[in-house]
């Protein structure tokens, strides 16, 4: 990124700003967080449009050409009225259903009859009680009539004369002011109205969704323009306007060509350590698929390495190990490739990523020979290949080994980042730790594996001395040797405990893969006995397999996303020294 500062005469500034927006290159530097009422109003409108567009997208994905003669805000207002009406009706329906529930046991009681009796000082009192608590003596003591019985309760009415006291062990019920038939008619009318509103909203979604998108885009352009003005500094008694921003280096020639036709004074400069430079990621087609995952955590700082390309292969590997079933991987691969053909353009990269993850699952599922919960090594057709399928204990050690490789790889990136940002000597301590870990793996692990390394004793001593020297003497090159020794001891404790804990975290890859395979086997075991039922046994057999394995695929894929993300963002990012905090490059454009 290159920083550009523009000085423009105040009378020509708005025209220059419009041309700059058409060019669509400058990421404007924000110098104030205060926004005026006009911008606040526009942001509110954009928010309302976004909510409404999301609502319509849930209803219908059919897209019609934009009718530019339709007022988008009139459409928005109409939708708001309809949705508010639905909300009010929903509240009324809740009350109606409560009233109907109260009135149903007593039937369509006549309000006119009730009012006639009230004129002669007789009140209708409605009650309900449990059948076991109802006493026949009540009929002798009061004018009582049982209206209905059901679900262990008795519903009855008592005619109360004047101020007569009624003392019975029953629950008094106040019936609604309207009859049951009126309440039911209102409920049906409301349901009909809701159907009409939903139909109207569906029609609006088909006809005017694109109008709302166009309106939002127009408001966004105006808001960006006003935001740019808001970030402008006034110089020389408000005669000169100053605006600053960032341009990607590869677009400098195009910008310079544009500036030749503008009456503007400008200067350019490379970013300094204090600048908050926007981030524009540059990755290959494959690595770019994983950018949404990295953005969930944070964008890298400007001077940091972008770790997307480095965690992408590991993420695929981790997903495949978590799901661990080649059959499930095949479903994911084929399903996403088919859906991708008809999906919207913005969904295609996500589906492509899912296809890559499905392919990785197929390959890694073949390591254990698991296919829809079946162990292929136990089948006669594949029995000759059984020795090639990895056993659970091997998968356990493989998960730890993969974790160790990623941790060391992350530390290597950390050293490279330190050297890139601050200089070679600042990466030496991390290089020392990498050298120490590799030395321990070679000599301690090699000896346990039965390798004869006695002839390399001198090499071992040299490597240990070099490792500890780098760790303790270059822990912080800005401090003296004694401070480095103290810091080295403190860091050693943190590194040893941290790396050990990080390494154990990778066991989850083994555990999730095994649990998914076992669950698939359980569903198979439950379904197979149904085949013994003549003629119709295959129906529950297939239903159980589809539902069971469908649920297992969902849970396995969910785990295959969540846990690799955790390993990436916690273990890998930490050992790679990732700080993040970058802000995405968003050019001022139309």
LOKOLZA-333950 format. One record per residue (C-alpha): residue in one letter; x, z, y. Coordinates in pm, whole numbers, plus 50000, padded with zeros to 5 digits. Last residue first. Example, Ala and Ser with C-alpha at 12.3 -4.5 7.8 and 13.67 -1.06 7.14 Angstrom:
2
{res=S&u=51367&w=50714&v=49894}
{res=A&u=51230&w=50780&v=49550}
//
This chain:
590
{res=X&u=48051&w=49333&v=50338}
{res=X&u=48387&w=49500&v=50373}
{res=X&u=48588&w=49805&v=50475}
{res=X&u=48803&w=49839&v=50163}
{res=X&u=48759&w=50127&v=49919}
{res=X&u=49086&w=50234&v=49756}
{res=X&u=49011&w=50538&v=49541}
{res=X&u=49144&w=50877&v=49649}
{res=X&u=49426&w=51035&v=49451}
{res=X&u=49412&w=51403&v=49347}
{res=X&u=49618&w=51370&v=49033}
{res=X&u=49879&w=51627&v=48928}
{res=X&u=50009&w=51488&v=48598}
{res=X&u=50319&w=51665&v=48464}
{res=X&u=50321&w=51457&v=48145}
{res=X&u=50301&w=51778&v=47942}
{res=X&u=49989&w=51882&v=48133}
{res=X&u=49830&w=51537&v=48118}
{res=X&u=49882&w=51517&v=47741}
{res=X&u=49757&w=51864&v=47646}
{res=X&u=49469&w=51910&v=47890}
{res=X&u=49328&w=51576&v=48003}
{res=X&u=49421&w=51374&v=47695}
{res=X&u=49348&w=51638&v=47431}
{res=X&u=49016&w=51718&v=47600}
{res=X&u=48927&w=51351&v=47630}
{res=X&u=49014&w=51309&v=47262}
{res=X&u=48771&w=51597&v=47193}
{res=X&u=48475&w=51465&v=47392}
{res=X&u=48477&w=51099&v=47287}
{res=X&u=48519&w=51128&v=46910}
{res=X&u=48298&w=51436&v=46909}
{res=X&u=48015&w=51226&v=47052}
{res=X&u=48102&w=50946&v=46811}
{res=X&u=48083&w=51189&v=46517}
{res=X&u=47754&w=51340&v=46636}
{res=X&u=47591&w=50998&v=46682}
{res=X&u=47728&w=50861&v=46355}
{res=X&u=47609&w=51175&v=46172}
{res=X&u=47258&w=51140&v=46314}
{res=X&u=47243&w=50775&v=46207}
{res=X&u=47390&w=50872&v=45867}
{res=X&u=47108&w=51116&v=45808}
{res=X&u=46826&w=50908&v=45956}
{res=X&u=46926&w=50584&v=45780}
{res=X&u=47026&w=50752&v=45451}
{res=X&u=46717&w=50974&v=45442}
{res=X&u=46486&w=50681&v=45517}
{res=X&u=46655&w=50463&v=45255}
{res=X&u=46611&w=50720&v=44977}
{res=X&u=46262&w=50816&v=45100}
{res=X&u=46158&w=50448&v=45045}
{res=X&u=46373&w=50381&v=44733}
{res=X&u=46171&w=50631&v=44534}
{res=X&u=45853&w=50422&v=44559}
{res=X&u=45852&w=50237&v=44224}
{res=X&u=45964&w=50519&v=43997}
{res=X&u=46119&w=50836&v=44135}
{res=X&u=46478&w=50861&v=44006}
{res=X&u=46598&w=50698&v=44330}
{res=X&u=46494&w=51017&v=44513}
{res=X&u=46793&w=51196&v=44356}
{res=X&u=47035&w=50977&v=44567}
{res=X&u=46913&w=51092&v=44912}
{res=X&u=47032&w=51454&v=44916}
{res=X&u=47376&w=51371&v=44773}
{res=X&u=47419&w=51081&v=45018}
{res=X&u=47329&w=51309&v=45311}
{res=X&u=47583&w=51565&v=45187}
{res=X&u=47856&w=51298&v=45155}
{res=X&u=47801&w=51195&v=45519}
{res=X&u=47829&w=51562&v=45622}
{res=X&u=48153&w=51592&v=45427}
{res=X&u=48299&w=51282&v=45595}
{res=X&u=48204&w=51408&v=45941}
{res=X&u=48354&w=51752&v=45868}
{res=X&u=48681&w=51594&v=45747}
{res=X&u=48723&w=51378&v=46057}
{res=X&u=48636&w=51668&v=46286}
{res=X&u=48887&w=51902&v=46119}
{res=X&u=49173&w=51648&v=46117}
{res=X&u=49139&w=51563&v=46486}
{res=X&u=49082&w=51934&v=46565}
{res=X&u=49432&w=52001&v=46430}
{res=X&u=49555&w=51846&v=46757}
{res=X&u=49508&w=52178&v=46936}
{res=X&u=49782&w=52329&v=46716}
{res=X&u=50041&w=52116&v=46897}
{res=X&u=49924&w=52236&v=47236}
{res=X&u=49955&w=52598&v=47131}
{res=X&u=50310&w=52546&v=47004}
{res=X&u=50401&w=52347&v=47316}
{res=X&u=50268&w=52619&v=47544}
{res=X&u=50433&w=52911&v=47363}
{res=X&u=50773&w=52740&v=47364}
{res=X&u=50736&w=52597&v=47715}
{res=X&u=50615&w=52918&v=47880}
{res=X&u=50894&w=53128&v=47724}
{res=X&u=51155&w=52865&v=47810}
{res=X&u=51025&w=52844&v=48166}
{res=X&u=51099&w=53212&v=48227}
{res=X&u=51447&w=53186&v=48075}
{res=X&u=51521&w=52869&v=48275}
{res=X&u=51398&w=53029&v=48597}
{res=X&u=51651&w=53306&v=48553}
{res=X&u=51933&w=53062&v=48472}
{res=X&u=51831&w=52838&v=48762}
{res=X&u=51842&w=53131&v=49005}
{res=X&u=52195&w=53207&v=48886}
{res=X&u=52309&w=52844&v=48920}
{res=X&u=52185&w=52800&v=49278}
{res=X&u=51852&w=52641&v=49376}
{res=X&u=51758&w=52285&v=49481}
{res=X&u=51834&w=52148&v=49134}
{res=X&u=51544&w=52348&v=48986}
{res=X&u=51564&w=52375&v=48607}
{res=X&u=51887&w=52179&v=48622}
{res=X&u=52132&w=52439&v=48488}
{res=X&u=51911&w=52610&v=48228}
{res=X&u=51737&w=52314&v=48065}
{res=X&u=52021&w=52062&v=48103}
{res=X&u=52274&w=52303&v=47958}
{res=X&u=52038&w=52410&v=47682}
{res=X&u=52000&w=52050&v=47568}
{res=X&u=52370&w=51962&v=47601}
{res=X&u=52474&w=52270&v=47403}
{res=X&u=52218&w=52198&v=47132}
{res=X&u=52318&w=51830&v=47112}
{res=X&u=52690&w=51912&v=47093}
{res=X&u=52630&w=52173&v=46821}
{res=X&u=52421&w=51929&v=46614}
{res=X&u=52680&w=51652&v=46651}
{res=X&u=52951&w=51889&v=46531}
{res=X&u=52737&w=51986&v=46231}
{res=X&u=52666&w=51624&v=46136}
{res=X&u=52844&w=51625&v=45801}
{res=X&u=52618&w=51903&v=45677}
{res=X&u=52311&w=51682&v=45723}
{res=X&u=52198&w=51652&v=45359}
{res=X&u=51826&w=51573&v=45378}
{res=X&u=51591&w=51788&v=45164}
{res=X&u=51278&w=51773&v=45383}
{res=X&u=51348&w=52130&v=45494}
{res=X&u=51694&w=52016&v=45608}
{res=X&u=51544&w=51724&v=45799}
{res=X&u=51286&w=51942&v=45974}
{res=X&u=51550&w=52184&v=46098}
{res=X&u=51805&w=51913&v=46180}
{res=X&u=51598&w=51623&v=46308}
{res=X&u=51293&w=51806&v=46444}
{res=X&u=51516&w=52068&v=46609}
{res=X&u=51724&w=51793&v=46772}
{res=X&u=51410&w=51608&v=46883}
{res=X&u=51271&w=51924&v=47043}
{res=X&u=51602&w=52001&v=47216}
{res=X&u=51643&w=51646&v=47349}
{res=X&u=51289&w=51649&v=47489}
{res=X&u=51357&w=51987&v=47652}
{res=X&u=51680&w=51862&v=47806}
{res=X&u=51507&w=51549&v=47938}
{res=X&u=51261&w=51785&v=48113}
{res=X&u=51555&w=51967&v=48275}
{res=X&u=51722&w=51637&v=48371}
{res=X&u=51424&w=51495&v=48560}
{res=X&u=51511&w=51645&v=48899}
{res=X&u=51869&w=51516&v=48873}
{res=X&u=51752&w=51152&v=48872}
{res=X&u=51563&w=51156&v=49202}
{res=X&u=51248&w=51287&v=49367}
{res=X&u=50949&w=51060&v=49295}
{res=X&u=51084&w=50815&v=49038}
{res=X&u=51307&w=51073&v=48863}
{res=X&u=51020&w=51322&v=48842}
{res=X&u=50783&w=51054&v=48714}
{res=X&u=51031&w=50939&v=48448}
{res=X&u=51081&w=51302&v=48337}
{res=X&u=50704&w=51352&v=48319}
{res=X&u=50666&w=51028&v=48126}
{res=X&u=50917&w=51157&v=47869}
{res=X&u=50726&w=51486&v=47853}
{res=X&u=50412&w=51291&v=47775}
{res=X&u=50588&w=51105&v=47495}
{res=X&u=50706&w=51437&v=47354}
{res=X&u=50348&w=51571&v=47362}
{res=X&u=50207&w=51246&v=47221}
{res=X&u=50452&w=51249&v=46929}
{res=X&u=50379&w=51616&v=46856}
{res=X&u=50007&w=51547&v=46853}
{res=X&u=50052&w=51256&v=46613}
{res=X&u=50257&w=51484&v=46385}
{res=X&u=49991&w=51757&v=46397}
{res=X&u=49716&w=51510&v=46304}
{res=X&u=49935&w=51358&v=46031}
{res=X&u=50001&w=51703&v=45882}
{res=X&u=49628&w=51760&v=45839}
{res=X&u=49573&w=51402&v=45721}
{res=X&u=49831&w=51464&v=45447}
{res=X&u=49645&w=51780&v=45343}
{res=X&u=49319&w=51583&v=45333}
{res=X&u=49461&w=51316&v=45093}
{res=X&u=49561&w=50972&v=45218}
{res=X&u=49431&w=50670&v=45030}
{res=X&u=49709&w=50457&v=44875}
{res=X&u=49698&w=50635&v=44538}
{res=X&u=49330&w=50549&v=44502}
{res=X&u=49395&w=50175&v=44516}
{res=X&u=49347&w=50120&v=44140}
{res=X&u=49022&w=50318&v=44159}
{res=X&u=48874&w=50075&v=44413}
{res=X&u=48606&w=49904&v=44198}
{res=X&u=48568&w=50209&v=43974}
{res=X&u=48462&w=50428&v=44267}
{res=X&u=48639&w=50760&v=44320}
{res=X&u=48899&w=50609&v=44554}
{res=X&u=48620&w=50473&v=44774}
{res=X&u=48511&w=50826&v=44869}
{res=X&u=48158&w=50768&v=44990}
{res=X&u=48041&w=50931&v=45315}
{res=X&u=47945&w=50599&v=45472}
{res=X&u=48285&w=50453&v=45372}
{res=X&u=48582&w=50690&v=45337}
{res=X&u=48909&w=50556&v=45190}
{res=X&u=49124&w=50810&v=45375}
{res=X&u=49345&w=50553&v=45544}
{res=X&u=49052&w=50307&v=45549}
{res=X&u=48876&w=50528&v=45803}
{res=X&u=49175&w=50473&v=46030}
{res=X&u=49127&w=50096&v=46028}
{res=X&u=48747&w=50102&v=46066}
{res=X&u=48771&w=50374&v=46333}
{res=X&u=49016&w=50164&v=46538}
{res=X&u=48770&w=49873&v=46524}
{res=X&u=48488&w=50098&v=46645}
{res=X&u=48704&w=50221&v=46933}
{res=X&u=48780&w=49860&v=47031}
{res=X&u=48407&w=49779&v=47011}
{res=X&u=48323&w=50081&v=47228}
{res=X&u=48575&w=49959&v=47488}
{res=X&u=48408&w=49616&v=47485}
{res=X&u=48072&w=49789&v=47528}
{res=X&u=48203&w=49975&v=47832}
{res=X&u=48349&w=49652&v=47978}
{res=X&u=48015&w=49472&v=47916}
{res=X&u=47794&w=49724&v=48094}
{res=X&u=47863&w=49597&v=48447}
{res=X&u=47795&w=49239&v=48336}
{res=X&u=47448&w=49325&v=48201}
{res=X&u=47410&w=49318&v=47824}
{res=X&u=47287&w=49023&v=47618}
{res=X&u=47610&w=48932&v=47433}
{res=X&u=47737&w=49290&v=47448}
{res=X&u=47455&w=49408&v=47222}
{res=X&u=47593&w=49206&v=46931}
{res=X&u=47951&w=49318&v=46987}
{res=X&u=47839&w=49680&v=47033}
{res=X&u=47646&w=49687&v=46705}
{res=X&u=47920&w=49512&v=46503}
{res=X&u=48195&w=49753&v=46610}
{res=X&u=47985&w=50070&v=46601}
{res=X&u=47839&w=49989&v=46259}
{res=X&u=48188&w=49899&v=46129}
{res=X&u=48331&w=50224&v=46262}
{res=X&u=48061&w=50418&v=46081}
{res=X&u=48153&w=50239&v=45760}
{res=X&u=48525&w=50304&v=45817}
{res=X&u=48463&w=50679&v=45839}
{res=X&u=48710&w=50908&v=46020}
{res=X&u=48501&w=50976&v=46330}
{res=X&u=48764&w=51214&v=46470}
{res=X&u=49061&w=51014&v=46335}
{res=X&u=48931&w=50688&v=46486}
{res=X&u=48865&w=50855&v=46820}
{res=X&u=49215&w=51005&v=46822}
{res=X&u=49380&w=50669&v=46751}
{res=X&u=49179&w=50496&v=47021}
{res=X&u=49270&w=50771&v=47268}
{res=X&u=49636&w=50748&v=47167}
{res=X&u=49639&w=50375&v=47241}
{res=X&u=49481&w=50436&v=47588}
{res=X&u=49695&w=50738&v=47690}
{res=X&u=49992&w=50536&v=47818}
{res=X&u=49802&w=50250&v=47984}
{res=X&u=49589&w=50498&v=48178}
{res=X&u=49881&w=50723&v=48281}
{res=X&u=49920&w=50582&v=48633}
{res=X&u=50260&w=50708&v=48739}
{res=X&u=50261&w=50927&v=49045}
{res=X&u=50363&w=50839&v=49403}
{res=X&u=50007&w=50760&v=49515}
{res=X&u=49847&w=51060&v=49342}
{res=X&u=49678&w=50971&v=49016}
{res=X&u=49300&w=50932&v=49000}
{res=X&u=49116&w=51229&v=48860}
{res=X&u=48944&w=51361&v=48546}
{res=X&u=48648&w=51125&v=48496}
{res=X&u=48864&w=50854&v=48652}
{res=X&u=49082&w=50847&v=48340}
{res=X&u=48782&w=50766&v=48120}
{res=X&u=48657&w=50496&v=48359}
{res=X&u=49010&w=50342&v=48352}
{res=X&u=49008&w=50299&v=47972}
{res=X&u=48887&w=49936&v=47974}
{res=X&u=49158&w=49856&v=48229}
{res=X&u=49420&w=49927&v=47961}
{res=X&u=49309&w=49624&v=47757}
{res=X&u=49278&w=49381&v=48048}
{res=X&u=49616&w=49495&v=48182}
{res=X&u=49628&w=49758&v=48452}
{res=X&u=49656&w=49783&v=48829}
{res=X&u=49488&w=50085&v=48984}
{res=X&u=49418&w=50081&v=49358}
{res=X&u=49477&w=50429&v=49499}
{res=X&u=49435&w=50529&v=49861}
{res=X&u=49737&w=50679&v=50045}
{res=X&u=49716&w=51028&v=50185}
{res=X&u=50035&w=51017&v=50391}
{res=X&u=50272&w=51316&v=50399}
{res=X&u=50531&w=51164&v=50164}
{res=X&u=50556&w=50850&v=50375}
{res=X&u=50374&w=50522&v=50330}
{res=X&u=50537&w=50197&v=50444}
{res=X&u=50466&w=50086&v=50798}
{res=X&u=50280&w=49816&v=50988}
{res=X&u=50225&w=49766&v=51360}
{res=X&u=49944&w=49594&v=51545}
{res=X&u=49851&w=49453&v=51883}
{res=X&u=49529&w=49253&v=51883}
{res=X&u=49402&w=48932&v=52033}
{res=X&u=49304&w=48781&v=51697}
{res=X&u=49377&w=48434&v=51559}
{res=X&u=49719&w=48525&v=51423}
{res=X&u=49565&w=48842&v=51275}
{res=X&u=49391&w=48645&v=50998}
{res=X&u=49718&w=48489&v=50881}
{res=X&u=49880&w=48832&v=50881}
{res=X&u=49595&w=48966&v=50667}
{res=X&u=49631&w=48687&v=50410}
{res=X&u=50006&w=48742&v=50395}
{res=X&u=49962&w=49120&v=50356}
{res=X&u=49725&w=49092&v=50059}
{res=X&u=49989&w=49155&v=49789}
{res=X&u=50092&w=49479&v=49956}
{res=X&u=49748&w=49635&v=49930}
{res=X&u=49623&w=49722&v=50283}
{res=X&u=49575&w=50070&v=50427}
{res=X&u=49405&w=50175&v=50749}
{res=X&u=49431&w=50255&v=51114}
{res=X&u=49203&w=50204&v=51416}
{res=X&u=49301&w=50246&v=51779}
{res=X&u=49078&w=50133&v=52066}
{res=X&u=49209&w=50063&v=52418}
{res=X&u=49027&w=50109&v=52748}
{res=X&u=48902&w=50457&v=52658}
{res=X&u=49121&w=50622&v=52925}
{res=X&u=49435&w=50477&v=52763}
{res=X&u=49329&w=50550&v=52401}
{res=X&u=49002&w=50592&v=52212}
{res=X&u=49039&w=50670&v=51842}
{res=X&u=48819&w=50489&v=51592}
{res=X&u=48691&w=50676&v=51285}
{res=X&u=48328&w=50676&v=51410}
{res=X&u=48352&w=50303&v=51477}
{res=X&u=48451&w=50253&v=51114}
{res=X&u=48165&w=50476&v=51001}
{res=X&u=47926&w=50263&v=51207}
{res=X&u=48048&w=49950&v=51027}
{res=X&u=48030&w=50122&v=50689}
{res=X&u=47674&w=50225&v=50771}
{res=X&u=47581&w=49870&v=50872}
{res=X&u=47721&w=49731&v=50547}
{res=X&u=47549&w=50006&v=50345}
{res=X&u=47216&w=49932&v=50516}
{res=X&u=47243&w=49566&v=50417}
{res=X&u=47339&w=49654&v=50059}
{res=X&u=47050&w=49898&v=50029}
{res=X&u=46809&w=49632&v=50154}
{res=X&u=46943&w=49381&v=49899}
{res=X&u=46903&w=49635&v=49619}
{res=X&u=46551&w=49713&v=49740}
{res=X&u=46460&w=49344&v=49742}
{res=X&u=46610&w=49308&v=49394}
{res=X&u=46371&w=49574&v=49268}
{res=X&u=46080&w=49395&v=49437}
{res=X&u=45895&w=49176&v=49189}
{res=X&u=45971&w=49320&v=48845}
{res=X&u=45994&w=49683&v=48955}
{res=X&u=45691&w=49642&v=49180}
{res=X&u=45490&w=49518&v=48881}
{res=X&u=45603&w=49816&v=48675}
{res=X&u=45514&w=50048&v=48964}
{res=X&u=45163&w=49898&v=48981}
{res=X&u=45118&w=49945&v=48606}
{res=X&u=45237&w=50303&v=48637}
{res=X&u=44989&w=50360&v=48922}
{res=X&u=44699&w=50212&v=48721}
{res=X&u=44788&w=50420&v=48414}
{res=X&u=44805&w=50733&v=48632}
{res=X&u=44461&w=50647&v=48772}
{res=X&u=44317&w=50619&v=48421}
{res=X&u=44463&w=50953&v=48326}
{res=X&u=44316&w=51104&v=48644}
{res=X&u=43974&w=50962&v=48563}
{res=X&u=43995&w=51100&v=48208}
{res=X&u=44081&w=51449&v=48335}
{res=X&u=43804&w=51432&v=48598}
{res=X&u=43554&w=51332&v=48330}
{res=X&u=43671&w=51622&v=48110}
{res=X&u=43624&w=51869&v=48397}
{res=X&u=43276&w=51736&v=48475}
{res=X&u=43178&w=51757&v=48107}
{res=X&u=43308&w=52115&v=48080}
{res=X&u=43107&w=52229&v=48381}
{res=X&u=43260&w=52317&v=48716}
{res=X&u=43330&w=52659&v=48870}
{res=X&u=43570&w=52738&v=48586}
{res=X&u=43479&w=53018&v=48343}
{res=X&u=43603&w=53371&v=48403}
{res=X&u=43678&w=53527&v=48065}
{res=X&u=43649&w=53896&v=47981}
{res=X&u=43859&w=54000&v=47681}
{res=X&u=43684&w=54227&v=47431}
{res=X&u=43674&w=54596&v=47338}
{res=X&u=43332&w=54666&v=47490}
{res=X&u=43212&w=54866&v=47788}
{res=X&u=42954&w=54673&v=47992}
{res=X&u=42817&w=54876&v=48283}
{res=X&u=42487&w=54749&v=48430}
{res=X&u=42514&w=54682&v=48803}
{res=X&u=42225&w=54437&v=48807}
{res=X&u=42138&w=54316&v=48457}
{res=X&u=42432&w=54165&v=48266}
{res=X&u=42348&w=53888&v=48021}
{res=X&u=42629&w=53884&v=47765}
{res=X&u=42802&w=53566&v=47642}
{res=X&u=43007&w=53513&v=47325}
{res=X&u=43328&w=53361&v=47189}
{res=X&u=43451&w=53490&v=46853}
{res=X&u=43815&w=53449&v=46749}
{res=X&u=43995&w=53390&v=46416}
{res=X&u=44082&w=53029&v=46491}
{res=X&u=43719&w=52945&v=46570}
{res=X&u=43379&w=53087&v=46652}
{res=X&u=43117&w=52972&v=46900}
{res=X&u=42842&w=53081&v=47143}
{res=X&u=42752&w=53427&v=47013}
{res=X&u=42462&w=53569&v=47219}
{res=X&u=42448&w=53917&v=47364}
{res=X&u=42169&w=54090&v=47562}
{res=X&u=42340&w=54427&v=47523}
{res=X&u=42325&w=54747&v=47314}
{res=X&u=42176&w=54603&v=46994}
{res=X&u=42399&w=54296&v=46991}
{res=X&u=42703&w=54519&v=47059}
{res=X&u=42621&w=54707&v=46737}
{res=X&u=42743&w=54402&v=46540}
{res=X&u=43102&w=54490&v=46634}
{res=X&u=43374&w=54230&v=46695}
{res=X&u=43726&w=54368&v=46639}
{res=X&u=43789&w=54180&v=46312}
{res=X&u=43669&w=53851&v=46461}
{res=X&u=43919&w=53884&v=46745}
{res=X&u=43765&w=53885&v=47089}
{res=X&u=43621&w=53655&v=47351}
{res=X&u=43395&w=53724&v=47648}
{res=X&u=43170&w=53558&v=47907}
{res=X&u=42946&w=53751&v=48146}
{res=X&u=42635&w=53574&v=48281}
{res=X&u=42483&w=53771&v=48565}
{res=X&u=42119&w=53868&v=48612}
{res=X&u=41999&w=53966&v=48962}
{res=X&u=41688&w=53743&v=48967}
{res=X&u=41868&w=53482&v=49183}
{res=X&u=42172&w=53506&v=48948}
{res=X&u=41950&w=53380&v=48665}
{res=X&u=41872&w=53060&v=48855}
{res=X&u=42244&w=53012&v=48943}
{res=X&u=42350&w=53031&v=48576}
{res=X&u=42083&w=52783&v=48474}
{res=X&u=42202&w=52540&v=48742}
{res=X&u=42567&w=52578&v=48630}
{res=X&u=42473&w=52470&v=48279}
{res=X&u=42736&w=52549&v=48016}
{res=X&u=42891&w=52241&v=47855}
{res=X&u=43044&w=52429&v=47563}
{res=X&u=43146&w=52794&v=47550}
{res=X&u=43458&w=52739&v=47331}
{res=X&u=43560&w=52440&v=47552}
{res=X&u=43546&w=52621&v=47890}
{res=X&u=43880&w=52807&v=47878}
{res=X&u=44078&w=52513&v=47732}
{res=X&u=43905&w=52281&v=47978}
{res=X&u=44016&w=52506&v=48267}
{res=X&u=44377&w=52507&v=48145}
{res=X&u=44369&w=52129&v=48095}
{res=X&u=44230&w=52084&v=48446}
{res=X&u=44505&w=52301&v=48596}
{res=X&u=44779&w=52097&v=48427}
{res=X&u=44604&w=51774&v=48520}
{res=X&u=44600&w=51875&v=48888}
{res=X&u=44978&w=51919&v=48884}
{res=X&u=45021&w=51580&v=48718}
{res=X&u=44783&w=51425&v=48973}
{res=X&u=44995&w=51559&v=49259}
{res=X&u=45314&w=51421&v=49101}
{res=X&u=45149&w=51083&v=49034}
{res=X&u=45036&w=51067&v=49398}
{res=X&u=45393&w=51142&v=49511}
{res=X&u=45517&w=50855&v=49291}
{res=X&u=45262&w=50616&v=49442}
{res=X&u=45331&w=50718&v=49800}
{res=X&u=45710&w=50697&v=49747}
{res=X&u=45671&w=50350&v=49590}
{res=X&u=45471&w=50228&v=49891}
{res=X&u=45731&w=50369&v=50132}
{res=X&u=46013&w=50194&v=49944}
{res=X&u=45823&w=49862&v=49947}
{res=X&u=45770&w=49899&v=50324}
{res=X&u=46139&w=49986&v=50354}
{res=X&u=46237&w=49666&v=50174}
{res=X&u=46034&w=49448&v=50409}
{res=X&u=45961&w=49125&v=50220}
{res=X&u=46073&w=48799&v=50383}
{res=X&u=46405&w=48801&v=50195}
{res=X&u=46231&w=48745&v=49862}
{res=X&u=46514&w=48821&v=49619}
{res=X&u=46506&w=48628&v=49291}
{res=X&u=46350&w=48822&v=49000}
{res=X&u=46531&w=49058&v=48765}
{res=X&u=46372&w=49198&v=48451}
{res=X&u=46523&w=49537&v=48365}
{res=X&u=46196&w=49729&v=48375}
{res=X&u=46084&w=50090&v=48397}
{res=X&u=46412&w=50281&v=48390}
{res=X&u=46554&w=50038&v=48646}
{res=X&u=46261&w=50120&v=48878}
{res=X&u=46352&w=50490&v=48894}
{res=X&u=46720&w=50409&v=48944}
{res=X&u=46622&w=50178&v=49234}
{res=X&u=46409&w=50456&v=49387}
{res=X&u=46689&w=50712&v=49372}
{res=X&u=46940&w=50465&v=49521}
{res=X&u=46698&w=50366&v=49799}
{res=X&u=46643&w=50731&v=49895}
{res=X&u=47021&w=50794&v=49903}
{res=X&u=47079&w=50480&v=50110}
{res=X&u=46812&w=50592&v=50357}
{res=X&u=46973&w=50938&v=50383}
{res=X&u=47312&w=50776&v=50445}
{res=X&u=47155&w=50565&v=50722}
{res=X&u=47002&w=50874&v=50888}
{res=X&u=47332&w=51062&v=50871}
{res=X&u=47511&w=50758&v=51018}
{res=X&u=47268&w=50747&v=51312}
{res=X&u=47288&w=51124&v=51357}
{res=X&u=47665&w=51118&v=51409}
{res=X&u=47929&w=51198&v=51151}
{res=X&u=48202&w=51461&v=51168}
{res=X&u=48469&w=51434&v=50899}
{res=X&u=48728&w=51300&v=51142}
{res=X&u=49045&w=51098&v=51098}
{res=X&u=48938&w=50889&v=50800}
{res=X&u=49187&w=50610&v=50737}
{res=X&u=49011&w=50277&v=50695}
{res=X&u=49080&w=50086&v=50373}
{res=X&u=49135&w=49740&v=50519}
{res=X&u=49076&w=49433&v=50303}
{res=X&u=48721&w=49303&v=50349}
{res=X&u=48783&w=48998&v=50573}
{res=X&u=48418&w=49007&v=50682}
{res=X&u=48466&w=49369&v=50785}
{res=X&u=48770&w=49276&v=50991}
{res=X&u=48571&w=49003&v=51166}
{res=X&u=48299&w=49254&v=51255}
{res=X&u=48559&w=49504&v=51377}
{res=X&u=48725&w=49242&v=51595}
{res=X&u=48389&w=49164&v=51758}
{res=X&u=48329&w=49534&v=51817}
{res=X&u=48676&w=49577&v=51971}
{res=X&u=48681&w=49290&v=52219}
{res=X&u=48551&w=49488&v=52517}
{res=X&u=48763&w=49793&v=52421}
{res=X&u=49096&w=49607&v=52411}
{res=X&u=49236&w=49642&v=52060}
{res=X&u=49526&w=49843&v=51912}
{res=X&u=49559&w=49814&v=51532}
{res=X&u=49762&w=50039&v=51300}
{res=X&u=49845&w=49909&v=50953}
{res=X&u=49970&w=50115&v=50657}
{res=X&u=50106&w=49925&v=50359}
{res=X&u=50000&w=50000&v=50000}
//
